[in-house]
């Protein structure tokens, strides 16, 4: 994920927050402070703490969320291009979750993972639309141990919708809105299959 992508996603989340609380947000001032303190590359963005961002005027929880977004790395390069059905049968749950491609849920990995959890919801996405492998693996293991499926998972204090294999947010921006809306009883945007 590029520097500009991280900045754009952060501004979308921040502006949505301020729109919800009916307050103005000066994105130019925020960006100037960020750049002045060294936020001019992906590497330096990763170094920002939530306390740094809070000093720019962001509320504590929002500052934590933006700091997490700045630290995210692109995990798509770690996924294998092709996994055969035989190899998928031998893979551990952790390997399956790491190899799962939400754009191709009917491949051997998606089929094996879906069968392993009896088609129950087990996939959580990050703000950038990537599979959150760590939290998804936790849910897969819970289902395999006989625990009931979850609709919502709290990730760093933020509610996240849990999806079935083959479901995914319509876009990362819609995902950001879908969970809190559903969490507070409003109608959530639809998900798309495949």
Wavefront OBJ file of the C-alpha trace (Angstrom):
o trace
v 0.000 0.000 0.000
v 1.402 3.350 -1.005
v 1.930 6.444 1.099
v -0.872 8.230 -0.744
v -3.277 5.306 -0.191
v -2.654 5.415 3.560
v -3.152 9.183 3.696
v -6.355 8.959 1.639
v -7.814 6.149 3.771
v -6.927 7.995 6.975
v -8.590 11.194 5.751
v -11.746 9.291 4.772
v -12.017 7.735 8.249
v -11.284 11.044 9.995
v -13.734 13.032 7.865
v -16.471 10.418 8.366
v -15.952 10.663 12.127
v -16.205 14.441 12.141
v -19.274 14.311 9.879
v -20.950 11.933 12.369
v -20.296 14.292 15.288
v -21.216 17.369 13.214
v -17.868 19.108 13.602
v -15.571 20.665 11.043
v -12.196 19.102 10.302
v -9.339 20.977 8.660
v -7.617 18.272 6.612
v -5.007 20.716 5.273
v -3.924 21.644 8.788
v -3.747 17.964 9.765
v -1.649 17.093 6.699
v 0.674 20.059 7.262
v 1.321 18.989 10.872
v 1.853 15.400 9.747
v 4.373 16.385 7.071
v 6.104 18.921 9.330
v 6.743 16.165 11.889
v 8.225 13.886 9.223
v 5.238 12.038 7.771
v 6.487 12.159 4.198
v 6.900 8.463 3.376
v 5.365 5.078 4.175
v 8.255 4.275 6.492
v 7.877 7.454 8.541
v 4.090 7.070 8.734
v 4.645 3.699 10.449
v 6.610 5.486 13.182
v 3.729 7.723 14.270
v 2.094 6.792 17.558
v -1.508 7.470 18.394
v -0.302 10.045 20.924
v 1.398 11.933 18.079
v -1.831 11.943 16.094
v -3.845 12.912 19.156
v -1.625 15.985 19.544
v -2.877 17.057 16.092
v -6.404 17.251 17.484
v -7.753 13.749 16.840
v -9.797 12.037 19.566
v -7.921 9.197 21.308
v -9.749 6.221 19.753
v -9.691 7.749 16.273
v -5.971 8.507 16.666
v -5.360 4.847 17.569
v -7.272 3.679 14.527
v -5.355 5.987 12.177
v -2.022 4.918 13.723
v -2.979 1.269 13.069
v -3.803 2.139 9.461
v -0.415 3.811 9.049
v 1.332 0.664 10.336
v -0.478 -1.779 8.043
v 1.607 -3.574 5.467
v 0.506 -5.142 2.212
v 0.066 -8.868 2.826
v -1.097 -9.814 -0.665
v 2.484 -10.604 -1.738
v 2.640 -13.405 0.839
v -0.228 -15.362 -0.685
v 0.626 -18.172 -3.092
v -0.645 -17.800 -6.646
v -2.165 -21.280 -6.827
v -2.889 -23.994 -4.292
v -4.026 -27.404 -5.507
v -6.836 -29.323 -3.811
v -4.300 -31.875 -2.534
v -2.123 -29.170 -1.019
v -5.164 -27.414 0.516
v -6.118 -30.684 2.257
v -2.687 -30.785 3.938
v -2.609 -27.108 4.970
v -3.104 -26.000 8.567
v -5.888 -23.532 9.419
v -3.277 -20.754 9.720
v -1.918 -21.518 6.252
v -5.431 -21.650 4.798
v -6.395 -18.272 6.260
v -3.119 -16.736 5.053
v -3.699 -18.128 1.545
v -7.416 -17.261 1.359
v -8.264 -14.911 -1.520
v -11.671 -13.239 -1.034
v -11.814 -12.493 -4.783
v -11.704 -16.235 -5.559
v -13.572 -18.009 -2.746
v -14.401 -21.108 -4.800
v -10.749 -22.152 -5.197
v -9.288 -25.080 -3.223
v -8.332 -22.899 -0.245
v -11.772 -21.288 0.043
v -13.551 -24.623 -0.364
v -11.400 -26.308 2.299
v -11.723 -23.390 4.712
v -15.504 -23.228 4.233
v -15.820 -26.959 4.893
v -13.622 -26.696 7.971
v -16.007 -24.165 9.587
v -19.274 -25.591 8.177
v -19.835 -22.400 6.155
v -20.066 -20.280 9.319
v -18.797 -16.653 9.385
v -15.058 -16.563 10.145
v -13.423 -13.866 7.998
v -12.614 -10.355 9.263
v -11.282 -7.614 7.001
v -8.912 -4.742 7.728
v -9.728 -1.151 6.807
v -7.993 -1.601 3.466
v -10.115 -4.606 2.483
v -7.456 -7.250 3.160
v -8.184 -10.376 5.179
v -7.215 -9.879 8.826
v -5.447 -13.238 9.085
v -4.756 -13.158 12.818
v -8.326 -12.422 13.918
v -9.823 -14.637 11.210
v -7.680 -17.547 12.416
v -8.938 -16.977 15.960
v -12.523 -17.244 14.690
v -11.742 -20.377 12.641
v -10.243 -22.036 15.721
v -13.241 -21.040 17.855
v -15.626 -22.619 15.334
v -13.512 -25.780 15.123
v -13.625 -25.991 18.939
v -17.435 -25.894 18.889
v -18.069 -22.299 19.893
v -21.032 -20.516 18.267
v -20.329 -18.218 15.299
v -19.981 -14.481 15.828
v -21.547 -11.679 13.800
v -19.299 -8.964 15.247
v -15.718 -9.087 16.521
v -14.079 -6.276 18.475
v -10.650 -5.534 16.985
v -8.649 -2.996 19.001
v -11.909 -1.668 20.406
v -13.561 -1.324 16.989
v -16.489 -3.564 16.002
v -15.878 -5.523 12.787
v -18.429 -7.511 10.842
v -17.556 -11.196 10.439
v -18.121 -12.621 6.946
v -18.658 -16.123 5.562
v -16.276 -17.548 2.982
v -17.377 -15.967 -0.308
v -18.735 -12.788 1.282
v -16.813 -9.561 1.526
v -17.476 -5.868 1.980
v -18.530 -4.141 -1.224
v -15.547 -1.826 -0.776
v -13.224 -0.870 2.059
v -15.108 2.401 2.495
v -18.452 0.612 2.741
v -16.925 -1.805 5.260
v -15.933 1.060 7.495
v -19.543 2.219 7.559
v -21.228 -1.195 7.636
v -20.125 -2.460 11.015
v -20.894 0.548 13.214
v -24.244 1.042 11.477
v -25.208 -2.572 12.059
v -23.778 -2.464 15.572
v -26.020 0.457 16.477
v -29.152 -1.016 14.892
v -29.206 0.805 11.559
v -29.410 -0.940 8.221
v -25.978 -2.028 6.992
v -24.936 -1.958 3.325
v -25.273 -5.238 1.485
v -22.332 -7.544 0.908
v -21.484 -9.034 -2.423
v -20.780 -12.654 -3.191
v -17.422 -13.687 -4.670
l 1 2 3 4 5 6 7 8 9 10 11 12 13 14 15 16 17 18 19 20 21 22 23 24 25 26 27 28 29 30 31 32 33 34 35 36 37 38 39 40 41 42 43 44 45 46 47 48 49 50 51 52 53 54 55 56 57 58 59 60 61 62 63 64 65 66 67 68 69 70 71 72 73 74 75 76 77 78 79 80 81 82 83 84 85 86 87 88 89 90 91 92 93 94 95 96 97 98 99 100 101 102 103 104 105 106 107 108 109 110 111 112 113 114 115 116 117 118 119 120 121 122 123 124 125 126 127 128 129 130 131 132 133 134 135 136 137 138 139 140 141 142 143 144 145 146 147 148 149 150 151 152 153 154 155 156 157 158 159 160 161 162 163 164 165 166 167 168 169 170 171 172 173 174 175 176 177 178 179 180 181 182 183 184 185 186 187 188 189 190 191 192 193 194
